[in-house]
Amino acid sequence: MSSKESCRSELRIAIRQLSDRCLYSSYKWAAEQLIGIEQDPSKFTPSNTRFQRGSSSIRRKYRTHDITATPIAGVSYVATPVMEEDELVDGDFYLLAKSYFDCREYKRAAHVLRDQIGRKSLFLRFYALYLAGEKRKEEEMIELDGPLGKSDAVNQELVSLERELSTLRKNGTVDPFCLYLYGLILKQKGNETLARTVLVESVNSYPWNWNAWTELQSLCTTVDILNSLNLNSHWMKDFFLASVYQELRMHNESLSKYEYLLGTFGFSNYIQAQIAKAQYSLREFDQVEAIFEELLRTDPYRVEDMDMYSNVLYAKECFSALSHLAHRVFMTDKYRPESCCIIGNYYSLKGQHEKAVVYFRRALKLNRNYLSAWTLMGHEFVEMKSTPAAVDAYRRAVAVDPRDYRAWYGLGQAYEMMGMPFYALHYFKEAVFLQAKDSRLWIAMAQCYETDQLRMLDEAIKCYKRAANCNDNEAIALNQLAKLHSELGRPDEAAFYYKKDLERMESEERDGPNMVEALSYLAKYYKSTKKFEEAEVYCTRLLDYGGPEREKAKSLLRGMRSTKSSFPPSDGDHFPP
């Protein structure tokens, strides 16, 4: 069997098994990857011409890193998922319970299955009880503390579920789906080490449950933890590694993995969206925009991941495109957290920050752990000069995900606005630890060191150097490096950075105050070091500018003429009497 046919066969069986267990997000994910496999050209019909679209315009090669990838056809992995052995065990009771489950009557579903012993029935009973506990916990949060408030509410079903699942695992009668649920419960109770072990057991014995991989990923907070996992070889492992690399900020490694997976899943919208996510982190906004435009062309009612697209349009100030996207998601499904964030971004770009906050709050009512909404709401409060509210929003964001550098950066900005630079520095350091290649973070930290309360200029210089090495916002970094060295009485270093900044402006064909500043300093510097020819070059260029700069240049040229009698004469314009 060919590799594509093998993957297709496995996914078809897994989709049914995941659907039977009401693992809807895994079921949807698997179905999308099934369609993502290139179809047999002989089966093309006018209704499935989607598969004839080219994706070369949004594919990129990321072969610069040494990523070892065994071709899928040669992978050693667990057998293709088998059909259910207990198909008829508890069949009628299971069907009734599943109907209740689908109607979100979780306690009722669990009650129907209380005496059933089939594997599907057992899992569905545990899962129904877990979701019943989660539903009640959410209700308590709203009832006791308001929709966005803090709460000590917990899932009351976790203790009994942990006890039952632990017993099944010790007896060796637990199946991969119950292992997934057991790992999820252990994670919620804070037992992360055992949770990782149990989730690895689950994915090794049944690798097609994407929910299990996602929970395992959330527990892989460092590369060392990732490398310690004893995972079997399977093509699903490549999806996992690509995703976890992205969360660990290993974006090029992630892109290499996704490029490899495109060899089999060449039409996967999920992979294209993940590539866009990695490129967004690398600030390659033009390519991200191209990918999302293609995704919307092939999947016009897609809402998932579109909030990231709205962030790109916001950053590029594409008002009309963001307006169109906001209208599209509003008409598709306005009560999705992603939709609310997109509409919030739209109002923010219009400068209507109060309305933006309304929609970010609405997103959090729909999903209180929706990270983007907390961070974006913090940005809006900063714009509204409501610093305490901004701090609270950013703190909620880092509570949801401590690896969100944007929230740490926002906290730094907020405390800097409140005149508390030591606190601001702490949060900026957290941000640059997570996103060391973002020059904006280094510049923010450098400016904090420059404040009147600190005046730690050598530390600021180190930060500006890191910012200049990021090849982004280089203009700010070079100019500030030159100014700081000049202020500290280091003329040679100041001249070096002014010259670098001047070269940058010349290459970009830019002009302005920084150009005049650099020319003035370099003219004075070379005059003071008696390098009159170099000084004349910069003075002559300053004569092209009007105002005091021109007069300063004339004065310097006169001074050099009197200092060095052999200095070559010039016309009246350049050497006034």
ABEGO torsion letter per residue (X at the ends): XBAAAAAAAAAAAAAAAAAAAGBAAAAAAAAAAAAABBBBAAABBAAAAAAABBAAAABBBBAABBBBBBBAAABBBBBBBBBBAAAABGAAAAAAAAAAAAAGBAAAAAAAAAABABAAAAAAAAAAAAAAAAAAAAAAAAAAAEAABBBABBBAAAAAAAAAAAAAAAAGABBAAAAAAAAAAAAAAGBAAAAAAAAAAAAAABAABAAAAAAAAAABABAAAAAABBBBBBAAAAAAAAAAAAAAGBAAAAAAAAAAAAAABAABAAAAAAAAAAAAAAGBAAAAAAAAAAAAAABAABABGAAAAAAAAAAAGBAAAAAAAAAAAAAABAABAAAAAAAAAAAAAAGBAAAAAAAAAAAAAABAABAAAAAAAAAAAAAAGBAAAAAAAAAAAAAABAABAAAAAAAAAAAAAAGBAAAAAAAAAAAAAABAABAAAAAAAAAAAABAAAGBAAAAAAAAAAAAAAGBGAAAAAAAAAAAAAAAGBAAAAAAAAAAAAAAAAAAGBBEAAAAAAAAAAAAAAAAAGBAAAAAAAAAAAAABBEAAAAAAAAAAAAAAAABAABBBBBAAABBX
